[in-house]
Each structure stands twice: as structure tokens, then as C-alpha cells.
């Protein structure tokens, strides 16, 4: 009998630059029968990104692109995405801001996860800044990507309470746990009835 599983799942690319805990989580999610996505390729701008090991472990194609010339890198990435018939891009700790021109090719089809309650605390060192400002809550956000940093339409957020003894490290871990629940939840909400 011909195996049909996965045939109608959305061909997805995940972009990373670092540790890849969200990538690992998305891979595991994608392997569930009910998942609407299948991860076809992992793209990194860093050859040393630890997350690339998850691509290897789960036998997913991976490619590294040198962003010293971003225009050329994006052009080559687009070629690969086309070749792999990619219809959705999940940024997961990808530390580059994609150009308007690139994003135009995937309008409304690039998602990102950010470790704060956007629009607050865009950019880097989120947890340090949140704690310094004595916020009571922080959290994570999944949003659409535009060429303006961490500014596209918010799709879903999860709030966490900051404890009195919180450090940037404990807060990061607390929020990461929620990120791993939130990203699949958004994908289910957007695509599970296709
Ligand atoms: C996460 O906190 C994510 O929200 C942010 O970068 C971090 C990536 O972590 N965009 P990981 O590489 O997925 O472990």
C-alpha cells in the first residue's frame, strides 16, 4: 500500500542561528500525525549553530549560508526554498533581519518566536531588560515577520509571572518552556484544518 502520511502537510523551513531548542521541539511536533507541517530543510547563518545537530539526528536536510553579503545569501536561500517547494518559514532563534525583498516572496508565511510580550522588549537581551525594569510579567510571542524587527502582527502570546528571585537565566528557561508549547499551538491554530 502507498504511504500517504505527510503528503498534504505544509512543506516548512526552519531558520536558526543557535542552540535550536525550538527547532528540536518543532521537529518533534512535525512528526506527530496531527501536525500540519513537515520540516523539509533547516537553514542556518552559522556553521557552528548547535541546532544543526538536530537536523542531522532527525535526518533533515540542512544548509548554511554566509550572510557577509546578505543579498547574495537571501538569493541563494530563495533558490533552495523553491527547490524544496517550501510554503512556510519558521524562524527559531534566527539572528538576522530578513530584507523586504525576501519577505515579499513569503508574504504572511514567515513566523517568528520572540521571548517577550511584544510590542514590549523587542530586540536582544530581553530578559536582562525585563528584570531591570522590575516588570511583574514577561512571556513569549509568536508573530508574523516583517522587515521591521519583532514588529509584525502578533498571532499568540503566553504570559509568565516573574518571581522575586528571578534572574535572566531562570527567566529564559521559564519562558523557553512556554515557547515550546506556544509555537506548535500557533501552527495548529493556523493550519490544522487545511
Ligand atoms: C528563543 O528564546 C527565541 O524566542 C528567540 O531566540 C531563542 C532561541 O532559542 N528568538 P533556541 O535556539 O530555540 O533554543
Boltz pocket constraint, residues with backbone or C-beta under 6 A from the ligand:
constraints:
  - pocket:
      binder: B
      contacts: [[A, 18], [A, 19], [A, 20], [A, 21], [A, 22], [A, 23], [A, 51], [A, 92], [A, 93], [A, 94], [A, 113], [A, 114], [A, 115], [A, 140], [A, 176], [A, 179]]
      max_distance: 6.0
